[in-house]
Amino acid sequence: MKDPVPRNPEPPVADEMETAYDRIQELEWSFAQLPILHAAAETGLLGLLATEDRIPAAEAAASLELHPAVTVKVLRALTAMGVLRSKEDTFEMREGYRPLFDPGSVIYHADGQRHIFELSKMWARELPGFLKTGEWAKTPRDPDSVARFVGSMKALSYGMVGRLHQALDLSKSKHLVDFGGALGTYSIELCLRLGHLRATVIDIEAVTPLTVQEIERHDLSDRIGVVAGDYYDAPLPDDMDVALFANVLHMEQPDGAARLIERAAAALRPGGQLVVVDFTLAETRTEPRLGAFFAINMRLFGDTYTAGDFRDWMTAAGLTDVTCTDLGPNKFVLVARKP
């Protein structure tokens, strides 16, 4: 079966020079969206709108002690971005965005938004030198940075796990191992949906105390175990019949990704499944746009890959029946079976 091909939206068709000028302006001014979101999140404006039905701009500004004229401009910009609806300077958040910005929601996106904002500043600082020398300053691993990063991964995972559940057949699976599983969001949500499933989450020691807390919060300690260590050599359970790599293999160079797939495949029980959720590029490696961007974010320690890359590694590891399913914008799931 032919793999689905990611596509970028086509730019407007017009005179080439005029189109290029308009497109460059659009690309240059796209920077504004991130600081607008960041300011609205950090001041509580997005949180207020996520929990109110409709609110006049003046009332929102007074409630949060914000400058009224600037508040109107920011709310109008958020409306232009598609996050809000407005009528005569009264604003409401579109339903799909409410869970992301409601502080009481399980998919509250504050950590993810802060992580991306800090990342944008790092890109502006580091990318010119990286382009010249291939060197990029090391990212700090202090407790606050680790917590912010895994929090952002939690929000991302919540957005994908329902689609993944629909795409997989886990009706006969018993033990899922979540390689580099961070807070264990995929394991937790799949176990909540499937009462027969157990899971083991593997991640580094800086992360696993947070993983344990998250599992305990969902009262799943009796069904989800945690292993602190490197997923290249951490012990794997004898009864593993699902190996999950969710947003992990892009952190590896090709030889590392192939070695991880080979290791998991060797440990899988016969009939078991190896599952990869990740950015998946078209064969040109230029589409979708986010996947091409993310390859830069992985600097020289990782990369983004095509469905053909994943398929080749799975096949070389002795796996069969490889399928590739589109999970939505920018993400695909590849599944292979062990004979």
C-alpha angles and dihedrals in degrees: 000000000000114000118243110258119229113228135196118222111263116248117242116282112239141112104331099235094044091047091050092050093049092045093050090051090050092049094046094049093045085085089076095068096069098052089044091055091043095051092046091050097044094048092050094247095123091044091053093049091047091059101037127074098218129344134183114239092239091053092049091050093049093047093054098032093244129150104271099217093047090046091057091051093049092047091050090050091051088051090052088051090055097246095109140031120220143192121182093337094312111120140197132179119245111252097244092059097049097084090050094057102029105105090213094055123105089227096047104159101205095110091046093049092048091047092053092045091053089045091055091055090049092051091052090050101040109029100078091053092042090055090054102039109013089238125127126178114256116260112241118247099202115144094259093051092047092049092048092049097049089043089057090049089052092057091046092049094050088056092056108031096080091052091046091052090054092048096051133068104218095153092117099030118113110177125031121190113206107206111207088357098166107195090001095246095151092047093046096048094044091049090049089053096042115046094192096055127100125189144195121206119207121196141134123289093253089063108034098076087061089046091054091050092051093049091048090050088060092044092238101124090116092059106031122058128192128218119193112211149068113316089222092070109008112126115266124211118252092230098053108141099162123047111191124196104180114177090337113102094064086069089066135071114240095268091050094048091048091049093051092050090048092050094049093044092053091052096046118105115243109279091024125135132236111206127194122189112184150115105298119199128208114248090265088062088221099093138105095033095223091055091053090049092048092055087067090048088058088059109194098321095071144006145193119261144204127247086250091058092052091044092052092050092047093049092047088053090058097257123139142193094046114189131183121206128184109236094185136279112009099342133095134176121221118195128190132176133222111231 
